[in-house]
Amino acid sequence: MAHEFRFDPMPFDAGLEAFRMEVREFLHQEVAAGTFTPGDTDNEASYNPTFSRKVGERGWLGMTWPKAYGGHERSHLERYVMTEEMLAMRAPVRFHWVADRQSGPVLLKYGQEEVKREIVPKIAAGELCFCIGLSEPNSGSDLFAASTRATKTDGGWLVNGRKTWTSNAHRSHYMIALIRTSPSTQENRRHGLTQFLIKMDENGPQPRPIINLTGAHEFNEVTFDDVFIPDSHVIGRVDEAWKQATDELAYERSGPDRWTETIFSLIELARVAENGADNRLAAGLGREVAHLKTLRRMSASIAGMLQEGQSPVAEAAVVKDLGTNWEQALPNTARLLAPEAARSPAAGQSRFGEVLRQNTLIAPKLTIQGGTREVLRGIIARGLGLR
């Protein structure tokens, strides 16, 4: 049966807007204190454990989670507002980002009680950094082809194999990894995959740096050599993790971080236009802002679906596909709309030139991370009943 896609508008009422002002005031105070610079392109500066703990102290991590596990039982729309404000100023949120966005919800839904009691409150306090172990060197985005294997041993499992493109593995305290525990079957290729919570310490997986185009160490290849995982760190049912993993990706793919990574190209283009915009620049700027507003409405609508307890996997795939295509094209669009500003000798020293350079270098990864175009469109096609 074909899925009906709906992206109903979400009301941002007076209470939400008051909360927005609270978050904005906090961020301005942190900027004034020298904690970060809005729009900073320095990858290292985006990881700030002290800032993450401050956000946790404010109650802005684990916002929607049960209080019994350190959460605050606030709405998904409140969390959406907080996220928007953090991203709009490029606050240094990467230390806690994955843990708060997706790892915590997965542990709450599928983790064993012992782990939930121990780990989830520390995520809400901004004390833990997580990474996600999905892609592998010989299978890329084809997660069904995962060959990193866990074999049963006394009291747990031994893991051997490799994961690659693992963002932030070298900084993380824990990884949630999708590991093969049984062969897939001809009838069910999804069978045989299990999620594990894996501690990233000297006895755990070993990250090796992969340097990206900007010269930053963000990615890693991670090697598992008889890494022991206790039975208590199995997440959900053995061999049946595929549904869990797709639920997790609904959190990863739907938020404003999936269409704001190059947003400062648009912000700086608007500043160029302030000094005088011809009709072409004005029309182009208006078109990009319209795209942005549409993506924001769709993304906020998914926050509403999550609030209602739905699992909007197909809708999240739509937002991620549209959003990352838009943000990937944005730096070049801005360059074409203001070619003189981008070309001038002073442009390399200007904010516009600096942002365009950095955003152009990171743009190629945007339609790969979190699911390639092909994977996303397969999910969308299935949602439409086309496959």
C-alpha positions in Angstrom: 0.0 0.0 0.0 1.4 3.4 -1.0 2.3 5.8 1.7 0.7 9.2 1.9 3.2 11.9 2.4 2.0 14.8 4.5 4.0 17.7 5.8 1.5 19.6 7.9 2.6 23.0 9.2 3.7 23.2 12.8 2.6 26.2 14.9 5.4 28.0 16.7 3.3 29.5 19.4 4.2 32.3 21.9 5.7 29.8 24.3 8.0 28.4 21.7 9.1 31.8 20.6 9.8 32.8 24.2 11.9 29.7 24.5 13.7 30.7 21.3 14.6 34.0 22.8 16.0 32.2 25.9 18.2 30.0 23.8 19.3 33.0 21.7 20.2 35.0 24.8 22.3 32.1 26.1 24.2 31.9 22.8 24.9 35.7 22.7 26.3 35.4 26.2 28.6 32.6 25.2 29.7 34.6 22.1 30.4 37.6 24.4 32.4 35.4 26.7 34.6 34.2 23.8 33.3 30.6 23.8 32.8 30.6 20.1 32.5 32.8 17.0 29.3 32.6 15.0 29.8 30.9 11.7 33.3 29.7 12.6 34.6 27.4 9.9 37.3 25.8 12.2 36.4 22.1 12.5 38.2 21.7 15.7 36.4 24.6 17.4 33.1 22.9 16.8 34.0 20.2 19.4 33.7 21.8 22.9 33.0 19.5 25.8 32.7 22.4 28.2 30.0 24.1 26.0 28.2 20.7 25.8 28.0 20.4 29.6 26.6 23.9 29.8 23.9 23.0 27.3 23.2 19.9 29.4 23.0 22.0 32.6 20.3 24.1 30.9 18.2 21.0 30.3 18.6 21.3 26.5 20.0 17.8 26.0 17.7 14.8 26.3 14.9 17.3 26.1 12.1 14.9 25.1 13.4 11.9 27.2 11.8 10.6 30.4 12.9 12.3 33.6 13.7 8.9 35.0 16.7 8.7 32.6 17.9 12.3 33.0 15.6 13.7 30.4 13.2 16.7 30.7 9.9 15.5 29.0 9.7 18.5 26.8 8.2 18.5 23.3 10.0 17.7 20.0 9.0 21.2 18.8 10.9 22.8 21.7 13.9 20.6 20.8 13.5 21.7 17.2 13.6 25.4 18.2 16.7 24.9 20.3 18.4 23.0 17.5 17.6 25.7 15.0 19.1 28.4 17.1 22.3 26.4 17.8 22.8 25.7 14.1 21.9 29.3 13.0 24.9 30.6 15.0 27.1 27.5 14.3 27.5 26.9 18.0 30.1 24.2 19.0 27.7 21.3 19.4 29.5 18.4 17.7 30.7 16.8 21.0 27.1 16.0 22.0 25.3 16.1 18.7 25.1 12.4 17.7 24.5 11.2 21.3 21.6 13.6 21.8 20.1 13.4 18.3 20.0 9.6 17.8 22.1 7.4 20.2 20.1 8.4 23.2 16.7 7.7 21.6 17.9 4.3 20.4 19.2 3.3 23.8 15.9 4.4 25.4 13.8 2.4 23.0 15.9 -0.7 22.6 18.7 -0.7 25.3 18.8 -2.9 28.3 17.7 -1.3 31.6 21.2 -1.5 33.2 22.7 0.5 30.2 19.8 3.0 30.1 20.3 3.8 33.8 24.0 4.2 33.5 24.5 5.8 30.1 21.5 7.9 29.1 21.6 10.4 32.0 25.3 11.1 31.1 24.2 11.9 27.6 21.6 14.3 28.9 24.3 16.0 31.0 26.5 16.6 28.0 29.3 14.3 29.3 29.4 11.7 26.5 30.4 11.8 22.9 29.0 9.0 20.5 29.8 7.9 17.0 27.9 5.6 14.7 29.4 2.5 13.1 27.6 1.8 9.8 29.6 2.0 6.6 32.3 -0.5 5.8 35.3 -0.4 3.4 33.9 -3.0 1.0 30.2 -2.2 1.1 29.9 1.6 1.5 26.2 2.5 2.0 25.0 -1.0 1.3 24.4 -1.9 5.0 22.9 -5.3 4.1 26.4 -6.3 2.9 28.0 -5.5 6.3 30.7 -8.1 7.0 32.1 -6.9 10.4 31.1 -9.9 12.5 30.3 -10.6 16.1 30.7 -14.2 17.4 29.2 -15.4 20.6 31.6 -16.1 23.5 31.3 -16.6 27.2 29.4 -13.6 28.7 29.3 -11.6 25.4 30.6 -11.3 21.9 33.9 -10.9 20.0 33.8 -8.4 17.2 36.2 -8.4 14.2 36.2 -6.3 11.1 36.3 -2.6 10.0 34.0 0.4 9.8 34.8 3.5 7.7 33.8 7.1 7.4 33.1 7.0 11.1 32.7 10.6 12.1 34.2 11.6 15.4 35.3 8.1 16.4 38.6 9.4 17.7 36.8 11.7 20.2 34.0 9.3 21.2 33.3 7.5 24.4 30.9 5.0 22.8 29.9 3.7 19.3 26.6 2.2 18.4 27.5 -0.2 15.6 25.5 -2.4 13.2 27.3 -5.8 13.2 26.6 -9.1 11.5 25.8 -11.9 13.9 24.3 -14.4 11.4 24.3 -14.8 7.6 21.5 -13.2 5.7 18.9 -15.5 4.1 17.7 -15.6 0.5 14.2 -14.8 1.8 15.3 -12.0 4.1 18.5 -10.0 3.3 17.8 -7.9 6.4 18.3 -10.8 8.7 21.4 -11.3 10.8 22.3 -7.8 11.8 22.6 -6.7 15.5 23.2 -3.4 17.2 25.9 -3.1 19.9 26.9 -0.4 22.3 30.7 -0.4 22.1 33.1 1.4 24.5 35.8 3.4 22.7 38.8 2.9 25.0 42.2 1.3 24.7 40.7 -2.2 24.7 38.1 -1.3 22.1 38.0 -0.5 18.4 41.0 1.4 17.1 40.3 4.5 15.0 42.7 5.5 12.1 42.4 9.1 10.8 41.0 9.9 7.4 41.8 13.5 6.5 39.1 15.3 4.5 39.4 17.9 1.7 39.6 20.8 4.2 42.5 19.2 6.0 40.4 18.3 9.0 40.4 15.0 10.9 36.7 14.3 11.1 36.4 10.8 9.6 38.0 7.5 10.6 38.5 3.9 9.6 37.9 1.9 12.7 39.4 -1.6 13.2 37.9 -4.3 15.5 40.3 -7.1 16.6 38.6 -9.5 19.0 36.9 -6.6 20.7 34.8 -8.0 23.6 31.2 -6.7 24.0 29.3 -7.8 27.1 25.8 -9.3 26.6 24.4 -6.2 28.4 25.5 -4.1 25.5 23.4 -5.8 22.9 20.8 -3.3 21.8 17.4 -4.9 21.0 17.0 -8.3 19.5 19.9 -10.3 18.1 19.8 -10.6 14.3 16.8 -8.2 14.1 18.4 -4.8 14.2 17.4 -3.6 10.7 14.2 -2.0 11.9 16.0 -0.4 14.8 18.6 1.1 12.5 16.1 2.6 10.2 14.2 4.1 13.1 17.5 5.7 14.2 18.0 7.2 10.8 14.6 9.0 11.0 16.2 11.0 13.8 19.4 11.5 11.8 17.9 12.5 8.5 15.0 14.9 9.4 16.6 17.7 11.4 17.7 21.2 10.3 21.3 20.0 10.4 20.5 18.2 7.1 20.0 21.5 5.2 22.0 24.1 7.1 25.6 22.9 6.9 26.4 25.4 4.2 23.8 28.0 5.3 26.5 30.7 5.8 26.9 30.8 2.1 23.4 32.2 1.9 23.9 34.5 5.0 27.0 36.0 3.5 25.3 36.3 0.1 22.6 38.4 1.8 25.3 40.6 3.3 26.8 41.1 -0.2 23.3 42.1 -1.4 23.0 44.7 1.4 25.7 46.7 -0.5 23.6 46.8 -3.6 21.7 44.0 -5.4 20.7 44.0 -9.1 17.5 42.3 -10.2 19.3 39.0 -10.9 20.9 38.8 -7.4 17.7 39.9 -5.7 15.6 37.2 -7.6 18.2 34.5 -6.9 18.5 35.4 -3.2 14.7 35.3 -3.0 14.6 31.9 -4.7 17.1 30.4 -2.2 15.3 31.8 0.8 12.0 30.3 -0.5 13.8 26.9 -0.8 15.0 27.4 2.8 11.6 28.2 4.1 10.1 25.1 2.4 12.7 22.8 3.9 12.2 24.3 7.3 8.4 23.7 7.1 9.0 20.0 6.1 11.6 19.4 8.7 9.5 21.0 11.5 6.6 18.9 10.4 8.6 15.7 11.1 9.3 17.1 14.6 5.6 17.1 15.0 5.3 13.5 13.8 8.0 12.4 16.3 6.0 14.2 19.0 3.0 12.1 18.1 5.0 8.9 18.4 5.3 8.2 14.7 8.3 6.8 12.9 8.5 9.0 9.8 11.3 7.1 7.9 10.1 7.9 4.4 9.3 11.6 5.2 12.8 11.9 6.7 14.3 10.5 3.6 12.5 13.1 1.5 13.8 16.0 3.7 17.3 14.6 3.7 17.3 14.2 -0.1 15.9 17.6 -0.9 17.9 19.3 1.9 21.3 17.9 1.1 20.9 18.5 -2.6 20.0 22.1 -1.9 22.8 22.7 0.6 25.4 21.0 -1.6 24.5 23.3 -4.5 24.3 26.5 -2.4 28.0 27.5 -2.4 28.2 27.5 -6.2 24.8 29.1 -6.5 26.0 32.0 -4.2 29.2 32.3 -6.3 27.2 32.5 -9.5 24.8 35.1 -8.1 27.7 37.4 -6.9 30.6 36.5 -9.2 32.4 39.9 -8.7 32.4 39.5 -4.9 33.7 35.9 -5.3 36.3 36.9 -7.9 37.7 40.1 -6.6 41.3 40.1 -5.2 39.9 41.0 -1.8 37.4 38.2 -1.8 39.9 35.6 -0.5 40.3 37.8 2.6 36.6 38.6 2.9 34.0 36.7 4.9 32.1 35.8 1.7 35.2 34.4 0.1 36.3 32.4 3.2 32.8 30.9 3.7 32.5 30.0 0.0 35.9 28.3 0.0 35.1 26.2 3.1 31.5 25.3 2.1 32.7 24.3 -1.4 35.2 21.9 0.0 32.7 20.2 2.4 29.8 20.1 -0.2 30.7 16.8 -1.9 30.1 14.8 1.3 26.7 16.2 2.0 24.7 13.9 -0.3 26.6 10.8 1.0 26.6 11.2 4.8 23.5 9.9 6.5 22.4 8.0 3.3 23.3 8.5 -0.3 20.8 9.8 -2.9 20.3 6.3 -4.2 19.5 4.8 -0.8 17.2 7.7 0.1 15.3 7.5 -3.2 14.9 3.7 -2.8 13.2 4.4 0.6 11.0 7.1 -0.9 10.1 4.8 -3.8 9.1 2.1 -1.3 7.0 4.6 0.6 5.2 5.5 -2.7 4.6 1.8 -3.4 6.8 1.8 -6.4 9.1 -1.0 -5.3 
